[in-house]
């Protein structure tokens, strides 16, 4: 298997994993929405805080992935500012409005009609930022990958890099050498 098809397979697997995460987060909300539709409250589905809750969850996951990308590589240089920008963007565009909508919808009897438009938009933005966070986190956690250098496939190199090995420290020092030590 050549490098470009290996990169394509890894990218495709990462995409499926990312969207699987999103589907698992959205599944309980799908059940809640289907129950409201079953009860005949179709008009009220978008005026409930469910989509804002899902958006806040995805925004929190995105912030976690951005922070993971930030702490993974201590030598990021100028890229630290970009990652911090994405964290601030997630807070400003999704987390803040989602939390305000949740509190406002739960606290008021009459919910304005624009909420039915705003909640799906927040969810779409949250999904977009989460997929961006996954991409950034995976790009930064790749061993031997510098941000300024092109991919090995892009540069025409045939060399594949071995994944970094995880070193797990053992407890107990010399007593446990025979049990599971290499």
C-alpha positions in Angstrom: 0.0 0.0 0.0 1.5 3.4 -1.0 1.7 6.4 1.3 -1.2 8.4 -0.4 -3.7 5.5 -0.1 -2.6 5.0 3.5 -3.2 8.7 4.2 -6.6 8.5 2.6 -7.6 5.5 4.6 -6.5 7.2 7.9 -8.4 10.3 6.9 -11.5 8.3 6.1 -11.3 6.3 9.3 -10.8 9.6 11.3 -13.9 11.1 9.6 -16.0 8.0 10.4 -14.9 8.1 14.0 -15.6 11.8 14.3 -19.1 11.5 12.9 -19.7 8.4 15.1 -19.0 10.6 18.1 -21.4 13.2 16.9 -24.1 10.6 16.3 -23.7 9.1 19.8 -24.0 12.6 21.3 -27.1 13.4 19.2 -28.8 10.0 19.7 -30.6 10.8 23.1 -31.8 14.1 21.6 -33.2 12.2 18.6 -35.1 10.0 21.0 -36.5 13.1 22.8 -37.5 14.7 19.5 -39.2 11.6 18.3 -41.2 11.4 21.5 -42.3 15.0 21.1 -43.3 14.2 17.5 -45.2 11.1 18.7 -47.1 13.3 21.2 -48.1 15.6 18.4 -45.9 18.5 19.6 -44.2 18.9 16.3 -44.4 22.7 16.4 -42.7 22.8 19.8 -39.7 20.6 18.9 -37.5 23.5 17.9 -38.7 25.7 20.7 -37.4 23.3 23.4 -33.8 23.6 24.7 -32.8 20.1 23.4 -30.8 21.3 20.4 -29.0 23.9 22.5 -28.0 21.3 25.0 -26.6 19.1 22.2 -24.7 22.2 20.9 -23.3 22.9 24.3 -22.1 19.3 24.7 -20.4 19.3 21.3 -18.9 22.7 22.0 -17.5 21.3 25.3 -16.0 18.3 23.4 -14.5 20.7 20.8 -12.9 22.8 23.5 -11.5 19.7 25.0 -10.0 18.6 21.7 -8.6 22.0 21.0 -6.9 22.0 24.5 -5.6 18.5 23.8 -4.1 19.8 20.6 -2.6 22.7 22.5 -0.9 20.6 25.2 0.2 17.8 22.9 3.0 19.6 21.2 4.9 22.2 23.3 6.7 23.6 20.3 3.8 24.9 18.4 5.0 28.5 18.1 2.6 30.7 16.2 0.0 27.9 16.0 -0.8 28.3 19.7 -2.5 31.6 19.0 -4.6 29.9 16.3 -5.7 27.2 18.6 -6.6 29.7 21.3 -8.6 31.6 18.7 -10.6 28.4 17.9 -11.2 27.9 21.7 -12.4 31.5 22.0 -14.5 31.2 18.8 -16.2 28.0 20.2 -17.0 29.8 23.4 -18.3 32.9 21.7 -20.2 31.4 18.8 -21.6 28.2 20.4 -21.1 27.7 24.2 -22.3 31.2 25.3 -25.4 31.4 23.1 -26.3 27.8 23.8 -26.2 28.3 27.5 -28.1 31.6 27.3 -30.8 29.9 25.1 -31.1 26.9 27.5 -31.6 29.3 30.5 -34.0 31.6 28.6 -36.1 28.8 27.1 -36.5 27.1 30.5 -37.1 30.4 32.3 -39.9 31.8 30.1 -43.3 30.7 29.1 -43.3 32.3 25.7 -40.3 31.4 23.5 -39.7 33.7 20.5 -39.9 32.2 17.0 -36.3 33.0 16.1 -35.2 30.3 18.5 -36.5 27.7 16.1 -34.0 29.0 13.5 -31.1 29.8 15.9 -30.9 26.4 17.6 -30.2 24.3 14.4 -27.7 26.9 13.3 -25.9 26.6 16.7 -25.9 22.8 16.3 -24.4 23.0 12.8 -21.7 25.4 14.0 -20.9 23.1 16.9 -20.6 20.1 14.7 -18.3 22.1 12.4 -16.1 23.3 15.2 -15.9 19.8 16.7 -14.8 18.2 13.4 -12.2 21.0 13.1 -11.0 20.3 16.7 -10.6 16.6 15.9 -8.6 17.4 12.7 -6.3 19.8 14.6 -5.8 17.4 17.5 -5.0 14.5 15.2 -2.7 16.5 13.1 -0.8 17.7 16.1 -0.6 14.3 17.8 0.9 12.6 14.7 4.5 11.5 15.6 7.2 13.3 13.7 4.7 15.7 11.9 5.7 19.3 11.8 3.0 21.8 10.8 5.2 23.7 8.4 6.4 20.6 6.5 4.3 18.9 3.7 3.0 15.4 4.2 5.3 12.6 3.1 2.7 11.8 0.4 2.6 15.4 -0.8 6.4 15.6 -1.1 6.7 12.3 -2.9 8.5 10.4 -0.2 7.9 6.7 0.2 9.1 6.5 3.9 6.4 5.6 6.5 6.8 6.6 10.1 6.2 4.2 12.9 3.7 5.2 15.5 5.1 6.4 18.8 5.2 3.8 21.5 3.2 4.4 24.7 5.4 3.9 27.8 3.4 3.0 30.9 5.3 3.4 34.2 5.1 0.4 36.5 4.1 0.7 40.2 6.2 -0.7 43.0 9.8 -0.5 41.6 11.9 -3.7 41.9 9.2 -5.9 43.5 7.1 -6.0 40.3 9.9 -6.7 37.8 8.8 -10.3 37.1 5.1 -9.4 36.7 4.6 -8.0 33.3 7.9 -6.2 32.9 9.6 -6.3 29.4 
